[in-house]
């Protein structure tokens, strides 16, 4: 659709934990939109700091979502997930009830926050066939002449989960880096 989108990033976590939203906004310079972690967690702050913004809240069946997030995160504990799911609960596969509770609470809070502002929030379930029509109508954007993309589809034949993949150098490097960052955040008392 031509938007410059900032996707998931671990860099803003410490500024977010410090409440340094000036730094967070600097990280977003040059982008038209954000998606994924940590952005969905700070929707209130982004709404306040970027007046006139529109928000798209994707929903889906909670069990399907839980299987997906557990598979995606696997065994790799990282500071972002410790922040989202609670210190010591950053591995969804080990804490299903907590993970689903966080999911439910987030969904409820988003809907409540935008309760009186229906023009600012689109709630959409792409797993049930939503696509260009809903998205483009909400954004007042022409419908592209191509099929709606779906890049996050799990194919059991072609995509082994992180749980099943070998733990090579890249995995262990991330594991070490994330543990150091978690300890640093603990030490600074930023949780």
TILUM-299186 format. One record per residue: x, y, z of N, C-alpha, C in turn; residue number from 0; residue in one letter. Coordinates in nm, 4 decimals, padded with zeros to 6 digits. Layout:
! residues N
NODE      neast     nnorth        nup     caeast    canorth       caup      ceast     cnorth        cup   seq   type
NODE          X          Y          Z          X          Y          Z          X          Y          Z   NUM      A
...
//
This chain:
! residues 191
NODE      neast     nnorth        nup     caeast    canorth       caup      ceast     cnorth        cup   seq   type
NODE    00.0817   -00.1192    00.0000    00.0000    00.0000    00.0000    00.0861    00.1256    00.0000     0      X
NODE    00.2176    00.1078    00.0022    00.3069    00.2227   -00.0064    00.3476    00.2830    00.1266     1      X
NODE    00.3001    00.2288    00.2368    00.3377    00.2816    00.3680    00.4764    00.2315    00.4071     2      X
NODE    00.5504    00.3159    00.4749    00.6792    00.2756    00.5329    00.6487    00.2274    00.6748     3      X
NODE    00.6692    00.0968    00.6986    00.6240    00.0340    00.8229    00.7429   -00.0109    00.9065     4      X
NODE    00.7432    00.0321    01.0322    00.8428   -00.0141    01.1293    00.7859   -00.1374    01.1965     5      X
NODE    00.8544   -00.2502    01.1779    00.8029   -00.3735    01.2365    00.8689   -00.3994    01.3712     6      X
NODE    00.8640   -00.5227    01.4154    00.9128   -00.5569    01.5480    01.0565   -00.5113    01.5701     7      X
NODE    01.0834   -00.4658    01.6915    01.2164   -00.4169    01.7251    01.2362   -00.4271    01.8758     8      X
NODE    01.3548   -00.4689    01.9146    01.3878   -00.4769    02.0571    01.4502   -00.3472    02.1073     9      X
NODE    01.4977   -00.2636    02.0156    01.5664   -00.1407    02.0548    01.4838   -00.0471    02.1428    10      X
NODE    01.3527   -00.0336    02.1189    01.2779    00.0630    02.2011    01.2441    00.0152    02.3424    11      X
NODE    01.2726   -00.1095    02.3764    01.2270   -00.1604    02.5053    01.2788   -00.0781    02.6226    12      X
NODE    01.4075   -00.0540    02.6308    01.4610    00.0197    02.7459    01.4074    00.1634    02.7479    13      X
NODE    01.4046    00.2360    02.6345    01.3396    00.3684    02.6405    01.1930    00.3609    02.6858    14      X
NODE    01.1195    00.2591    02.6423    00.9806    00.2438    02.6865    00.9758    00.2212    02.8375    15      X
NODE    01.0594    00.1317    02.8880    01.0602    00.1037    03.0311    01.0991    00.2266    03.1125    16      X
NODE    01.1819    00.3130    03.0555    01.2219    00.4374    03.1227    01.1180    00.5479    03.1046    17      X
NODE    01.0201    00.5247    03.0165    00.9223    00.6301    02.9878    00.9777    00.7381    02.8971    18      X
NODE    01.0836    00.7081    02.8239    01.1490    00.8038    02.7344    01.0853    00.7964    02.5958    19      X
NODE    00.9657    00.8517    02.5840    00.8930    00.8423    02.4575    00.9453    00.9389    02.3526    20      X
NODE    01.0236    01.0374    02.3938    01.0909    01.1228    02.2949    01.1882    01.0372    02.2139    21      X
NODE    01.2615    00.9506    02.2824    01.3552    00.8581    02.2147    01.2793    00.7591    02.1268    22      X
NODE    01.1667    00.7093    02.1763    01.0854    00.6158    02.0984    01.0384    00.6830    01.9693    23      X
NODE    00.9909    00.8062    01.9794    00.9458    00.8781    01.8596    01.0604    00.9017    01.7608    24      X
NODE    01.1801    00.9254    01.8112    01.2959    00.9398    01.7227    01.3190    00.8123    01.6421    25      X
NODE    01.2955    00.6973    01.7053    01.3123    00.5698    01.6358    01.2082    00.5516    01.5259    26      X
NODE    01.0990    00.6234    01.5349    00.9899    00.6092    01.4376    00.9954    00.7124    01.3260    27      X
NODE    01.0929    00.8026    01.3319    01.1049    00.9035    01.2264    01.1235    00.8350    01.0918    28      X
NODE    01.0487    00.8819    00.9927    01.0584    00.8250    00.8591    00.9609    00.7109    00.8324    29      X
NODE    00.8831    00.6746    00.9324    00.7854    00.5663    00.9159    00.6440    00.6222    00.9184    30      X
NODE    00.5563    00.5562    00.8436    00.4146    00.5935    00.8405    00.3318    00.5093    00.9362    31      X
NODE    00.3811    00.3913    00.9697    00.3035    00.2970    01.0497    00.3984    00.2067    01.1281    32      X
NODE    00.3420    00.1414    01.2300    00.4171    00.0432    01.3085    00.3343   -00.0838    01.3171    33      X
NODE    00.4034   -00.1954    01.3378    00.3346   -00.3229    01.3557    00.4161   -00.4128    01.4474    34      X
NODE    00.3481   -00.4993    01.5168    00.4099   -00.6029    01.5987    00.4685   -00.5450    01.7273    35      X
NODE    00.5591   -00.6202    01.7864    00.6145   -00.5882    01.9166    00.7214   -00.4807    01.9043    36      X
NODE    00.7290   -00.3850    01.9883    00.6547   -00.3544    02.1102    00.5360   -00.2607    02.0863    37      X
NODE    00.5161   -00.2249    01.9603    00.4264   -00.1143    01.9270    00.2838   -00.1348    01.9766    38      X
NODE    00.2327   -00.2564    01.9657    00.0942   -00.2768    02.0091    00.0794   -00.2593    02.1596    39      X
NODE    00.1879   -00.2736    02.2330    00.1819   -00.2590    02.3785    00.1762   -00.1132    02.4224    40      X
NODE    00.2156   -00.0212    02.3353    00.2188    00.1208    02.3737    00.1199    00.2025    02.2904    41      X
NODE    00.0082    00.1415    02.2540   -00.0896    00.2108    02.1710   -00.1414    00.3375    02.2383    42      X
NODE   -00.1583    00.3361    02.3700   -00.2074    00.4559    02.4397   -00.1096    00.5718    02.4246    43      X
NODE    00.0177    00.5414    02.4459    00.1205    00.6446    02.4362    00.1322    00.6959    02.2930    44      X
NODE    00.1276    00.6041    02.1958    00.1353    00.6476    02.0555    00.0140    00.7313    02.0181    45      X
NODE   -00.1017    00.6958    02.0675   -00.2229    00.7732    02.0420   -00.2084    00.9152    02.0957    46      X
NODE   -00.1521    00.9273    02.2136   -00.1326    01.0589    02.2756   -00.0253    01.1396    02.2024    47      X
NODE    00.0824    01.0730    02.1635    00.1966    01.1426    02.1038    00.1807    01.1713    01.9544    48      X
NODE    00.0956    01.0958    01.8872    00.0763    01.1131    01.7434   -00.0733    01.1320    01.7185    49      X
NODE   -00.1227    01.2528    01.7467   -00.2665    01.2785    01.7316   -00.3149    01.2484    01.5900    50      X
NODE   -00.4369    01.1984    01.5823   -00.4966    01.1675    01.4525   -00.4597    01.0309    01.3978    51      X
NODE   -00.3834    00.9538    01.4746   -00.3442    00.8204    01.4296   -00.4652    00.7283    01.4239    52      X
NODE   -00.4545    00.6284    01.3381   -00.5547    00.5231    01.3296   -00.4887    00.3941    01.3771    53      X
NODE   -00.5698    00.3070    01.4357   -00.5180    00.1838    01.4934   -00.5934    00.0645    01.4372    54      X
NODE   -00.5167   -00.0402    01.4055   -00.5745   -00.1641    01.3545   -00.5419   -00.2729    01.4554    55      X
NODE   -00.6465   -00.3291    01.5111   -00.6306   -00.4326    01.6131   -00.6714   -00.5660    01.5508    56      X
NODE   -00.5729   -00.6526    01.5320   -00.6031   -00.7835    01.4745   -00.6401   -00.8802    01.5858    57      X
NODE   -00.7424   -00.9578    01.5592   -00.7879   -01.0575    01.6554   -00.7916   -01.1929    01.5866    58      X
NODE   -00.7981   -01.2956    01.6663   -00.8160   -01.4312    01.6160   -00.8508   -01.5222    01.7323    59      X
NODE   -00.8869   -01.6433    01.7007   -00.9185   -01.7429    01.8020   -00.8009   -01.7550    01.8983    60      X
NODE   -00.8286   -01.7499    02.0296   -00.7201   -01.7476    02.1275   -00.6362   -01.8754    02.1298    61      X
NODE   -00.6970   -01.9903    02.1074   -00.6190   -02.1148    02.1063   -00.5243   -02.1184    01.9865    62      X
NODE   -00.5727   -02.0751    01.8724   -00.4891   -02.0676    01.7526   -00.3752   -01.9679    01.7743    63      X
NODE   -00.4092   -01.8538    01.8325   -00.3069   -01.7529    01.8623   -00.2037   -01.8094    01.9596    64      X
NODE   -00.2505   -01.8775    02.0642   -00.1584   -01.9330    02.1637   -00.0616   -02.0336    02.0993    65      X
NODE   -00.1132   -02.1226    02.0169   -00.0251   -02.2204    01.9501    00.0796   -02.1476    01.8657    66      X
NODE    00.0358   -02.0441    01.7958    00.1270   -01.9693    01.7096    00.2355   -01.8980    01.7903    67      X
NODE    00.1959   -01.8261    01.8948    00.2940   -01.7512    01.9732    00.3882   -01.8462    02.0467    68      X
NODE    00.3390   -01.9586    02.0941    00.4252   -02.0565    02.1613    00.5285   -02.1141    02.0656    69      X
NODE    00.4826   -02.1450    01.9446    00.5717   -02.1985    01.8416    00.6744   -02.0923    01.8016    70      X
NODE    00.6284   -01.9694    01.7852    00.7171   -01.8615    01.7399    00.8260   -01.8305    01.8428    71      X
NODE    00.7878   -01.8195    01.9685    00.8848   -01.7848    02.0726    00.9676   -01.9064    02.1126    72      X
NODE    00.9052   -02.0223    02.1171    00.9775   -02.1453    02.1498    01.0480   -02.1372    02.2834    73      X
NODE    01.1776   -02.1677    02.2851    01.2586   -02.1709    02.4072    01.3410   -02.0440    02.4255    74      X
NODE    01.3270   -01.9477    02.3358    01.4141   -01.8297    02.3366    01.3569   -01.7202    02.4260    75      X
NODE    01.4018   -01.7186    02.5499    01.3562   -01.6166    02.6464    01.4208   -01.4834    02.6076    76      X
NODE    01.3365   -01.3818    02.5910    01.3936   -01.2515    02.5609    01.3250   -01.1436    02.6436    77      X
NODE    01.3910   -01.0295    02.6591    01.3380   -00.9257    02.7470    01.2013   -00.8723    02.7030    78      X
NODE    01.1750   -00.8663    02.5747    01.0470   -00.8156    02.5270    00.9320   -00.9032    02.5786    79      X
NODE    00.9504   -01.0329    02.5710    00.8446   -01.1238    02.6157    00.8342   -01.1284    02.7680    80      X
NODE    00.9441   -01.1047    02.8366    00.9392   -01.0939    02.9824    00.8563   -00.9709    03.0219    81      X
NODE    00.8681   -00.8643    02.9449    00.7905   -00.7417    02.9700    00.6421   -00.7654    02.9398    82      X
NODE    00.6146   -00.8284    02.8272    00.4756   -00.8473    02.7842    00.4022   -00.9452    02.8752    83      X
NODE    00.4615   -01.0604    02.9028    00.3915   -01.1673    02.9749    00.4194   -01.1696    03.1246    84      X
NODE    00.5162   -01.0897    03.1696    00.5497   -01.0852    03.3113    00.6851   -01.1483    03.3364    85      X
NODE    00.7587   -01.0870    03.4261    00.8938   -01.1360    03.4581    00.8855   -01.2819    03.5029    86      X
NODE    00.9649   -01.3659    03.4364    00.9670   -01.5089    03.4647    00.8625   -01.5875    03.3872    87      X
NODE    00.7819   -01.5185    03.3049    00.6753   -01.5860    03.2301    00.6856   -01.5583    03.0802    88      X
NODE    00.8050   -01.5249    03.0349    00.8254   -01.4855    02.8957    00.8281   -01.5983    02.7951    89      X
NODE    00.8133   -01.7215    02.8401    00.8046   -01.8348    02.7479    00.6609   -01.8874    02.7513    90      X
NODE    00.5778   -01.8462    02.6554    00.4378   -01.8870    02.6565    00.4154   -02.0365    02.6702    91      X
NODE    00.5023   -02.1174    02.6108    00.4838   -02.2626    02.6164    00.4871   -02.3146    02.7593    92      X
NODE    00.5540   -02.2416    02.8497    00.5645   -02.2827    02.9901    00.4543   -02.2235    03.0774    93      X
NODE    00.3793   -02.1274    03.0234    00.2792   -02.0558    03.1034    00.1532   -02.0298    03.0205    94      X
NODE    00.0851   -02.1346    02.9755   -00.0303   -02.1139    02.8863   -00.1419   -02.0299    02.9474    95      X
NODE   -00.1765   -02.0539    03.0735   -00.2867   -01.9778    03.1333   -00.2524   -01.8300    03.1425    96      X
NODE   -00.1309   -01.7987    03.1857   -00.0876   -01.6600    03.1940   -00.0861   -01.5952    03.0557    97      X
NODE   -00.0322   -01.6653    02.9576   -00.0214   -01.6100    02.8225   -00.1587   -01.5771    02.7662    98      X
NODE   -00.2522   -01.6685    02.7802   -00.3879   -01.6437    02.7284   -00.4557   -01.5329    02.8085    99      X
NODE   -00.4284   -01.5253    02.9366   -00.4844   -01.4176    03.0188   -00.4328   -01.2809    02.9721   100      X
NODE   -00.3044   -01.2727    02.9416   -00.2466   -01.1478    02.8900   -00.3117   -01.1126    02.7570   101      X
NODE   -00.3300   -01.2100    02.6713   -00.3957   -01.1905    02.5411   -00.5368   -01.1345    02.5600   102      X
NODE   -00.6144   -01.1973    02.6468   -00.7520   -01.1526    02.6712   -00.7557   -01.0109    02.7278   103      X
NODE   -00.6705   -00.9872    02.8264   -00.6683   -00.8554    02.8912   -00.6322   -00.7470    02.7907   104      X
NODE   -00.5324   -00.7740    02.7069   -00.4928   -00.6743    02.6062   -00.6099   -00.6445    02.5120   105      X
NODE   -00.6746   -00.7482    02.4632   -00.7885   -00.7282    02.3729   -00.8977   -00.6451    02.4392   106      X
NODE   -00.9303   -00.6770    02.5638   -01.0340   -00.6026    02.6368   -00.9943   -00.4568    02.6558   107      X
NODE   -00.8668   -00.4335    02.6912   -00.8216   -00.2966    02.7158   -00.8229   -00.2122    02.5887   108      X
NODE   -00.7836   -00.2714    02.4762   -00.7866   -00.1973    02.3499   -00.9297   -00.1574    02.3157   109      X
NODE   -01.0210   -00.2526    02.3236   -01.1606   -00.2238    02.2910   -01.2195   -00.1184    02.3846   110      X
NODE   -01.1860   -00.1264    02.5117   -01.2357   -00.0269    02.6074   -01.1759    00.1107    02.5791   111      X
NODE   -01.0474    00.1161    02.5509   -00.9798    00.2438    02.5254   -01.0441    00.3175    02.4079   112      X
NODE   -01.0784    00.2444    02.3033   -01.1347    00.3055    02.1826   -01.2881    00.2978    02.1777   113      X
NODE   -01.3497    00.2605    02.2875   -01.4948    00.2388    02.2907   -01.5736    00.3548    02.2299   114      X
NODE   -01.5360    00.4769    02.2595   -01.6089    00.5939    02.2102   -01.5456    00.6558    02.0863   115      X
NODE   -01.4537    00.5833    02.0233   -01.3825    00.6370    01.9059   -01.3787    00.5327    01.7937   116      X
NODE   -01.4928    00.4903    01.7429   -01.4944    00.3834    01.6418   -01.4234    00.4197    01.5119   117      X
NODE   -01.4079    00.5473    01.4827   -01.3396    00.5864    01.3589   -01.1880    00.5743    01.3695   118      X
NODE   -01.1386    00.5554    01.4910   -00.9941    00.5471    01.5119   -00.9432    00.4041    01.5259   119      X
NODE   -01.0335    00.3064    01.5349   -00.9923    00.1675    01.5562   -01.0658    00.0747    01.4606   120      X
NODE   -00.9888   -00.0061    01.3905   -01.0431   -00.1155    01.3101   -01.0078   -00.2451    01.3820   121      X
NODE   -01.1081   -00.3246    01.4137   -01.0861   -00.4572    01.4714   -01.1111   -00.5559    01.3591   122      X
NODE   -01.0112   -00.6366    01.3286   -01.0203   -00.7229    01.2108   -00.9616   -00.8603    01.2388   123      X
NODE   -01.0259   -00.9623    01.1846   -00.9782   -01.0999    01.1962   -00.9433   -01.1491    01.0560   124      X
NODE   -00.8160   -01.1438    01.0223   -00.7710   -01.1854    00.8896   -00.7853   -01.3359    00.8701   125      X
NODE   -00.7901   -01.4123    00.9796   -00.8048   -01.5575    00.9670   -00.9448   -01.5960    00.9214   126      X
NODE   -01.0377   -01.5019    00.9272   -01.1752   -01.5295    00.8850   -01.2096   -01.4630    00.7525   127      X
NODE   -01.1068   -01.4273    00.6763   -01.1300   -01.3773    00.5414   -01.1267   -01.2274    00.5243   128      X
NODE   -01.1094   -01.1515    00.6310   -01.0983   -01.0061    00.6157   -00.9751   -00.9754    00.5313   129      X
NODE   -00.9778   -00.8637    00.4632   -00.8647   -00.8289    00.3774   -00.8693   -00.6847    00.3325   130      X
NODE   -00.8463   -00.6673    00.2018   -00.8363   -00.5318    00.1460   -00.9593   -00.4472    00.1730   131      X
NODE   -01.0780   -00.5029    00.1589   -01.1999   -00.4223    00.1744   -01.2028   -00.3507    00.3090   132      X
NODE   -01.1873   -00.4255    00.4166   -01.1924   -00.3674    00.5505   -01.0773   -00.2697    00.5737   133      X
NODE   -00.9586   -00.3128    00.5376   -00.8391   -00.2328    00.5614   -00.8415   -00.1023    00.4822   134      X
NODE   -00.8687   -00.1120    00.3539   -00.8655    00.0072    00.2681   -00.9794    00.1033    00.2982   135      X
NODE   -01.0959    00.0513    00.3330   -01.2068    00.1382    00.3715   -01.1688    00.2179    00.4961   136      X
NODE   -01.1117    00.1503    00.5948   -01.0722    00.2153    00.7199   -00.9657    00.3224    00.6958   137      X
NODE   -00.8703    00.2930    00.6089   -00.7591    00.3853    00.5841   -00.7876    00.4844    00.4719   138      X
NODE   -00.9064    00.4744    00.4132   -00.9430    00.5602    00.3005   -00.8346    00.5523    00.1915   139      X
NODE   -00.8050    00.4292    00.1543   -00.6990    00.3999    00.0580   -00.7585    00.3146   -00.0533   140      X
NODE   -00.7179    00.3368   -00.1773   -00.7698    00.2511   -00.2849   -00.7285    00.1049   -00.2659   141      X
NODE   -00.8152    00.0157   -00.3079   -00.7859   -00.1274   -00.2975   -00.6825   -00.1643   -00.4041   142      X
NODE   -00.5703   -00.2223   -00.3617   -00.4674   -00.2634   -00.4583   -00.5203   -00.3712   -00.5528   143      X
NODE   -00.4631   -00.3772   -00.6686   -00.5050   -00.4750   -00.7686   -00.4305   -00.6058   -00.7588   144      X
NODE   -00.4055   -00.6512   -00.6390   -00.3355   -00.7779   -00.6173   -00.3999   -00.8492   -00.4992   145      X
NODE   -00.3800   -00.9798   -00.4879   -00.4400   -01.0541   -00.3760   -00.3871   -01.0035   -00.2418   146      X
NODE   -00.4709   -01.0132   -00.1412   -00.4308   -00.9726   -00.0066   -00.3190   -01.0652    00.0412   147      X
NODE   -00.2066   -01.0100    00.0871   -00.0940   -01.0952    00.1291   -00.1187   -01.1587    00.2650   148      X
NODE   -00.0578   -01.2728    00.2838   -00.0621   -01.3389    00.4143    00.0732   -01.4061    00.4352   149      X
NODE    00.1639   -01.3345    00.5009    00.3011   -01.3817    00.5144    00.3273   -01.4599    00.6420   150      X
NODE    00.2302   -01.4714    00.7306    00.2547   -01.5349    00.8589    00.1755   -01.6642    00.8730   151      X
NODE    00.1573   -01.7345    00.7635    00.0800   -01.8581    00.7668    00.1725   -01.9730    00.8051   152      X
NODE    00.1290   -02.0554    00.8985    00.2090   -02.1693    00.9436    00.1785   -02.2894    00.8565   153      X
NODE    00.2818   -02.3456    00.7987    00.2672   -02.4644    00.7148    00.3409   -02.5784    00.7843   154      X
NODE    00.2670   -02.6730    00.8356    00.3287   -02.7811    00.9139    00.4251   -02.8649    00.8320   155      X
NODE    00.4107   -02.8664    00.7014    00.4998   -02.9466    00.6182    00.6318   -02.8771    00.5922   156      X
NODE    00.6325   -02.7428    00.5924    00.7518   -02.6701    00.5498    00.8171   -02.5881    00.6597   157      X
NODE    00.7486   -02.5605    00.7690    00.8002   -02.4714    00.8715    00.8108   -02.5398    01.0065   158      X
NODE    00.9230   -02.6027    01.0361    00.9350   -02.6593    01.1704    00.9372   -02.5476    01.2736   159      X
NODE    00.8848   -02.5731    01.3913    00.8820   -02.4703    01.4945    01.0215   -02.4503    01.5509   160      X
NODE    01.0360   -02.3410    01.6244    01.1630   -02.3171    01.6928    01.1910   -02.4273    01.7931   161      X
NODE    01.0834   -02.4897    01.8431    01.1017   -02.5986    01.9386    01.1726   -02.7161    01.8740   162      X
NODE    01.1498   -02.7348    01.7431    01.2053   -02.8496    01.6735    01.3353   -02.8196    01.5991   163      X
NODE    01.3666   -02.6932    01.5801    01.4847   -02.6579    01.5037    01.6100   -02.6766    01.5885   164      X
NODE    01.7210   -02.7044    01.5215    01.8484   -02.7153    01.5914    01.8858   -02.5824    01.6532   165      X
NODE    01.9549   -02.5871    01.7621    01.9937   -02.4648    01.8310    02.1385   -02.4333    01.7940   166      X
NODE    02.1552   -02.3646    01.6836    02.2876   -02.3305    01.6345    02.3446   -02.2072    01.7026   167      X
NODE    02.4538   -02.1586    01.6454    02.5267   -02.0445    01.7009    02.4370   -01.9226    01.7151   168      X
NODE    02.3555   -01.8921    01.6149    02.2697   -01.7736    01.6185    02.1741   -01.7794    01.7379   169      X
NODE    02.1172   -01.8965    01.7624    02.0266   -01.9144    01.8760    02.0999   -01.8874    02.0074   170      X
NODE    02.2164   -01.9490    02.0249    02.2893   -01.9335    02.1512    02.3405   -01.7922    02.1692   171      X
NODE    02.3781   -01.7260    02.0602    02.4206   -01.5856    02.0681    02.3047   -01.4990    02.1162   172      X
NODE    02.1854   -01.5206    02.0586    02.0672   -01.4453    02.1024    02.0344   -01.4775    02.2479   173      X
NODE    02.0408   -01.6051    02.2830    02.0098   -01.6448    02.4198    02.1013   -01.5720    02.5181   174      X
NODE    02.2293   -01.5653    02.4884    02.3252   -01.4969    02.5751    02.2953   -01.3472    02.5803   175      X
NODE    02.2771   -01.2864    02.4633    02.2504   -01.1430    02.4552    02.1235   -01.1065    02.5321   176      X
NODE    02.0194   -01.1855    02.5153    01.8928   -01.1564    02.5828    01.9049   -01.1737    02.7339   177      X
NODE    01.9785   -01.2749    02.7784    01.9953   -01.2943    02.9223    02.0703   -01.1777    02.9851   178      X
NODE    02.1712   -01.1270    02.9139    02.2450   -01.0107    02.9636    02.1515   -00.8906    02.9727   179      X
NODE    02.0692   -00.8707    02.8713    01.9763   -00.7574    02.8712    01.8723   -00.7719    02.9824   180      X
NODE    01.8218   -00.8918    03.0041    01.7257   -00.9156    03.1122    01.7896   -00.8832    03.2473   181      X
NODE    01.9128   -00.9289    03.2673    01.9828   -00.9009    03.3936    02.0072   -00.7513    03.4104   182      X
NODE    02.0401   -00.6828    03.3014    02.0606   -00.5383    03.3060    01.9313   -00.4674    03.3474   183      X
NODE    01.8200   -00.5080    03.2884    01.6904   -00.4473    03.3220    01.6550   -00.4782    03.4676   184      X
NODE    01.6834   -00.6013    03.5111    01.6630   -00.6362    03.6531    01.7447   -00.5426    03.7420   185      X
NODE    01.8726   -00.5308    03.7091    01.9665   -00.4498    03.7882    01.9221   -00.3041    03.7950   186      X
NODE    01.8710   -00.2524    03.6827    01.8246   -00.1128    03.6786    01.6860   -00.0956    03.7407   187      X
NODE    01.6177   -00.2065    03.7700    01.4847   -00.1990    03.8299    01.3799   -00.1383    03.7375   188      X
NODE    01.3910   -00.1685    03.6084    01.3043   -00.1040    03.5104    01.1720   -00.1786    03.4850   189      X
NODE    01.1585   -00.2983    03.5341    01.0360   -00.3716    03.5077    00.9209   -00.2980    03.5720   190      X
//
